[in-house]
Amino acid sequence: MLRARLLCLLPTVLLACPLIAIEPAKPAPPQLAAAPPMGWNSWDAYGLTVDEAQYRANVQVLASMKEYGWQYAVIDEGWYMQDPFAENSVAQKLLYDGNGLLVPVVSRFPSSANNAGFKPLADWVHSLGLKFGIHILRGIPKQVVDENLPVAGSSFRAADAVDKSATCPWSDVNYGVADNPAGQAYYDSMLKRYADWGLDFIKVDCISDRPYRISEIRQVAEAIRKTGRPILLSLSPGPTGIDHAEEVARYSQMWRIADDHWDLWLDKNKHNGEFPFGLAEEFDRIALWNKYSRPGSWPDPDMLPEGSLRPHPGLGEPRHSRYTPDEQRTEFTLFCISRSPLIFGGNLTELDDLSRRLMTSRELTGIDQTATEARPVTTRSPEFGHTRVWFASTTTAGKPTYYFAFFNPDEGEVKLHFKWNDIWLRFGGKHTATNLWDGVKAGPAEDMDLSLPAHGSAVFRVE
């Protein structure tokens, strides 16, 4: 046999040997969330109430800005509630099928009729070049357990899959899912359904804090893997414990690092723990988690509660965001230069000029999407006081571009005079600084004068 194989190598008999077809190596699939996810979520403007017409109207605006990186369009909590204004889950009348899987309410989402689910809506979102997402609360509906419905694709029933001790402390909708084969089968059936709809993004709530449910995080991630579809997993709410950082990064692409973040600078009379989380608190929190930001894994400081927060925001009365223009610019700049996820929360159909300018700032969103380095800077000069500084760099054709953002957390104006090597030793010498907001250039010079209004910011391209 060995002799026969060697003869095949001789030129005189090479043509007589059977040819072995070698398939070219398949290219690796693109990494999920290689850059921080950008998109829109319905919660800050619609709370539990968004319907299909409202969602489509917002998605059409989002699609008009997709060239700037905006791509995920997410329906937040409540799409399965027949009466989202009711006081409890029984009165809200959750809608689910014979296998205990939630389905959209047809009166709110007409395209889901005839058991179509969200597939027609997801197909429409995809036709616009965007990606479709939904929110769920982890667990299994209590009514499904009471009825002991069968788990699709298995011999299990709801009673086999439930963990009644693992309820969500701020919602009476669900029990937890047990860490056993029946529980895995329930999540498998759920994610198979969503994948069949064409889901690209799932935000799972009451799972990364209060309580931290690593068993259910792992089960959801495994169920996603089994579908074969690239579905981004976002964990909520925060604050996720930083001691869980590597663990959540193993299973998800986004995880909340703060409690629900709303349109205020700082609430000194917290309702519960750190809720609501103000913009003033984001600086330290984002800096704390900075080293865990990497392609495929993004610490999430929550949505951008900017612009029009109406008609039914998830917190408070309908309103325009309470941020001052300076505060809104500060928030958007901080999220971009720190490479945080950018999930806009305002009503896009009522988009104001400032919000539109921020969302279509190609260079600033480009920092968020393409920076090769982004980090807070510890300044060498005591003159900076409370002023926060962030640095980021991008690389094009092997050439780096440097950015510095300055933030004033104080209640009054701050005036700074500094040398560039006061904030970065590698930046000695003369430099030109271009303000990204108005295009005005300063320098070239070794030093710079800068005025920042209360809660204000500035961001420069420095060459």
N, C-alpha and C positions, 0 to 999 in steps of 0.2 A: 504493500500500500504506500509506504514512504517513497519507494522507487518510482511508482506511478505519478505521485504528486510532483516529484522533482523533474520528471520528464516534461511536465506541463510548463516548466520554466524555460525549456529550450526553444529557440526561435523556430526550429523546423516543425515543432508540433504545437506552437502556441495557439494557432487558429483552431486546432482541434479541441482545445480545452473549453469548457463552458464558461461563458462570461458571467461574472458576478455583478449584479446591479448594486451600486452603492448610492443610497439615497442621500441627497444633500442634507446637512444638519438643519433642523428647523430653527428659525430665529426665536430667541427667548421672548415671551410675551412682555409687553412694556410693564414697567413697575407700577403698581397701583399707588396713586398719590405720590408720584415722584416729586411733585411740587406741592406746596400747601393748597388744599382744596379751596376753590372760590365758587360762590354761588349765592342763592337766595333761599331763605326759610320763612314760612308763613307765620311763625309764632308771634313775633314782635308786633305785627300789625293786625293779625286776625285771631290769635289765640286758638280756641277749639273750633272756630266757626267757619273756616275757609271752605268755599264751595268750588265747583269746577269752573264756573265762569270767571270767578275772581282769580283762581289759580292760572287759568289760561291767559288772562289779561296781564298778569305779572310776568309770566314766562315770555310773552311776546316782547316785553320791554327788555328782559334779561337777554334774550336772543339778539337784540339790537346792539348789545355790548359784549358779545362773546369774543370778539377779536382782542379784547383786553384781558381775557382769561376767565371770565365768568362762565360757569358751565353747569353746576348742579342746581336743580330746582326741586326743593324739598317741601312736601306737605307734612306739617307737623301734627301734633296730637289731635285726635278727635274725629278723624275721617270715617270712623266706624260708629259714631254716636248719632242716634236718630234725634236726640234732643240735647245738643251740647250745652244748652243754658241751664239744664237741670242740676240739682244740688248734689246728687250722688249717682253712682254707676247704675243702680237699679232704675232710677228715673231717666237716666241718659239713654237707656235701652241700647246696649251694645249689640251690634249686628254681627252674627257669625254663622258659619255654615254647619253642616252635619258632622264635621270633624273638628269643630271647635276653633276654626281659623277665622280671624276677623276679615270682614269684607266691607267695601265701601258702601255707604248709604246711597241708594240710587237717586233719591230725591235731591241729594246734594251733588252727586257725581253721575249724571245721566248716562255717560258713556259706559258705565259699569253694568248696565242692564244686561239681562240674559246671561248672568254668571260670567261676564267678561272680566270682572275685576278691574284692575288698573291697567290692563294691557293696552286698550285703545288710547288711553291718555299717555302712557309711556311711549307708545309708538309715535304719537304726535310730537312729544317732547324730543324724541330722537330725530324726527324729521327736520327739526329746527337746528340740529347740530348740538343739542344740549343733552344732559343726563338727568335721569328721573330718580327722586328719592322720597322716602317716607319715614315717619317717626313711629315707633312702637314703645309701649311700656313692657319691660321684660316680664315674663311669667305667663300664666294661663288664666283666662277669665274665670272668676268664681262660679258664674252660672254654668260654664262648660263642665266644671268639676261636679257641681250639683247634679247635672244631667248625666255625668259619666259617659261622655261621648267617645266614640272610637277615635284612635289616633291614626290618621291616614297612612297607608303603606306599611302597617304593622299589625300585630295581634294585640297591642296594648290599648288600654282605655285611659281616659283622663285621670282616673283615680290612681293609676299606676305611675303617672308622670308628675304628680303634684307634690310640692313641699309646702304644707299649710303654715309652717312656722316662718316662712320667708316672704312675708307680705311687704309691700312698700309703705313706709310710715306716713307718706303724704298723699296716698291714693288708695281708695278701697276697691279698685277695679279688679286686681289680680291676686292670685296666690303665686308663690315662687314655683320654679320648675325643679324637680328633684335631680340630683346628680347620679343618675342611673340610666340604663339603656332605654327605658320608657321616656325619660325626660329628653334624652338625645333624639329619640324618634320624633317627639313632638316638635322640637326645633327643626329637625330635618324636614318634616312635612311643611312647616311654615316657610322656611327659606326656599324650598323647592317651588312652592306656590309663588312666592315673590319673584324668584328668578324667571319663572314662566311668564310672569307679567312683564319682565324686562327691567327689573330693578337694578339701579347702579349705586345707590347710596342708602344705607339704613342707619338711622339714629336710634339707639336703644337707651331707654331712660331707666332711672332708679337702679343702676347697675354698677357704676364706678365709685359711688359714695352713698352712704346712708341707705342701705348697706353696700359695702364692696362685695360683689358677688362674682368672684373669680370663676366659680364652677359654671355659671351661666354665660359669662364672657367666653369661656373656653368652648362651651356647647354651641353658642351662636357662631363663633369663628369656624368651628368644625362643620357646622351645617352649611355655612357659606362655601367652604372648600369643596364639599360634596356636590354642590350645584355645578361646579365648573365655570361659574360666571364671576367676573371680577366685580364684586360688590364691596364698596367701601364701608367699613364699619366704624361708626362714630359712637363713643361712649359718653353717657351723661348721667347725672349732673356732676359737678365738682363740689368740693375740691378733692380730686383723686389724690391719695396719699403719695408723696414723692418716693416713699419706700416701695411703691408698686410700679415705679416707672418702667423698668425693664420688662416687667410682666405684661403690662398693658400694651407696650410697644410690640411685644411678640404676637399679640392677637388682634390688634386694631390699628387703624391708620390715623385716628383722631381720638383724643380723650380730653374731657373737660378738666381744667386745672383750677377753676373757680366755680363758686355757686352762680346762680343766674345773674347775669350782668345786665344792668339797665342804665337808662339815660340820666345819670346823676354823677356828680364829681365824687361825693362821699356822703354816705348816710351814717351819721353818728349814732342813730337809734335803730340798730338792726332789729328786724322782725324775728330772725331766727339764725343763730350762728353768724355767718358772714353774708346773709341774704338781706337786701339786694347788694350785689357787689358793684362798687363804684369804679369809675375810671382812675381815680387817684390810687387805688389799690392794685391796678393792673401792672404798674411799673415793676414793683418788687416781685410779683407773682410770675410775670413773664420772664424776668431775669433769672429767677430761681430755676425755672424749667428749661432755660435756653440750651443747655448742653445736651438735652434729649431730643432736640429738633434735628431731624435728618430725613432724607428721602424715604417715604413710606411710613413715617411715624411723626406725627405733629401734635405737640401739646396745644390744646384749644382753649383760648381765653373767653370763649362764647361768641355770640353773634354781635353784630354792629347795630345797636338800637338807634339808628340815625334816620333822619327824614321824617316822613309821615307815619306815625304809629296809630293808625286808625284803619278800620272802624271798630275793632274789638281787640285791643292789645292784650297780650298775656298777663300784663300787670298794669293796673291803674286805668284812668279814664282815657278815651280817645284824645289824641293830642299830636302836635308836632313835637319832635324830640326836644327835651329840656336842655340839651347841650347848647352852649353859646357856639357861634361859628368857630371861635378859636379852639374850644374843647373838641368839636367834631373833627377839625383838622388834626388836632393832637392825637385823638384816638386812631384815626385812619393811618396817620403817619407811623405811630407806634406799632400797630399791627403789621404794617407793610415792612418796616425795616427790621422787625424781629422775626420775619418769616412765619407769622401766625396764619392759620386759616382765615380767610375772609368770607364770612357768611353774612350778607347784608340782611337786615331784619325789617327795614322800612317798606311801606307800600310803594312798589315801583310805579304804579299807575299814577301816583301823585308826587313823582320825583321832583324835588326842588333843584335849583341851579347848582348850589354848593354840593349836594350829594352827587349829582351827575358829574360835576367836574372832578370830584374825588374818584369816583368809580371809573372814569375814563382817563385818569392820569396814567398814560402809558409807561412813563419812566418809573413812577412810584409803584404801581402794581408789578412792573417788571422786576424791581428789586425783590419783592415778595416771592416772585416765581422763579427767579434765576440766580439770586445771590449765592456765591460759593462760600461766603463767610458772613455771619451776622452775630453781633454780640454787644452787650453793654460795655461802656468804657469807664474805667476809673480815672478821673482826671488828676493831674499833678498840681493844679493850682487851687488854693483855698478860695479864690475869687468866685469859683463856680457855685459855692454854697450848696443849695438843694437842687441845682440844675442837673437834669439827667442827660446823658449823652449816649447815643448808640452809633455804632459803626457797621457798615456793610460794604461788601465789594462784589462786583460782577466781573465776568471775564468774557470778552468777545475777541475771537481770532487770536487768542493768547495774550491779549492786552487787558490788564485790569482797569476797572473804573471804581473809584472810591466815593463813598457817601457818608456824610455825618448828619445826624439829626439831633437837635437840641430841644429839650422840653423843660418848661417852667412850671413846677407844681405849686408855686406860691400864689398867694392871693393878690399880689401886686406885681407891677412890671419889674423885670430884671434886665439890667444892662451889663454886658460882658465885654471885656477887652482881653484877648488872649493870643498867645502864639500857637501856631499849629502843633509844634512839638510839645506844648503843654498837655495836649490831649492824646498825642500819639508820638512816641519818640522817633518813629520812622519818618515822621512828617516834618523834619526840619527843612529850612529853606523857604522859598517863595512859592505860593500856590494861588490859583484862581478858584474862587468858590461861586458856583452858579446856583441861585435860589430856584428850586424846582417849582415853586408856586407862581413866580412872576417872571422867571427867566433873567433876572438882573444878575450881572456878574460883579464880583468884587475882587480886586487884586490885579495882577499877581503881587502878593505881599507875604511877609513872614507872619504877620499878625492880622487880627480881624476884630472889628467892633460889631456887636450884635445886641439888639433889643428884643426881648420877648414879653408879650403881654401876659397878664395873669392866666394861668392854665394854657398858655399858648406854646407854639412850637415853630421850628424852622428846619428845613432839610436842604442840604447842599450836595451837589456833585463837585468834588474837590479834585483839581488837576494840578 
